[in-house]
Amino acid sequence: MREYLQQARHVKVAPLPSVLDSPLKSLQQSLDALEQRRGTISQKVQEVIETLTRVKQLHAAVKAEYNNAMTHTSSVYPEVRPITTVLSMD
C-alpha cells in the first residue's frame, strides 16, 4: 500500500470537465472583446478631446474678430444696431 501511495503522488490527474467551463469561456471571450472595444473608444475619446480643443481656440478667435467687426459696423451704420443686438444674443 505504501508503495502505491508513493507512486500515486507523482501521477497528474486532469480535472474533470465542469458545467461551468463553457459559460466561463464565453465570459472570458466577452471580456476580451470588451477590452478591445474599450481601447478603441479611448482612442476616439482622445481624438474628440483634441478636436474640441482646436474648435474652442478657433471659436475664440472668430468671436473676437466678429465682435470687432460688429463694433465698427454698428458705429458706422447705426441702423444695424438692432440687428447686431439680436445676433449677439447667446
JORAHU-V192426 format. One record per helix or strand. SS is the DSSP state (hx for helix, st for strand). FROM is the first residue (numbers start at 1). TO is the last residue. Records with the same first field share a line. If there is no record, write none. Layout:
BEGIN
SS->FROM-TO, FROM-TO
END
This chain:
BEGIN
hx->2-8, 21-76, 78-87
END
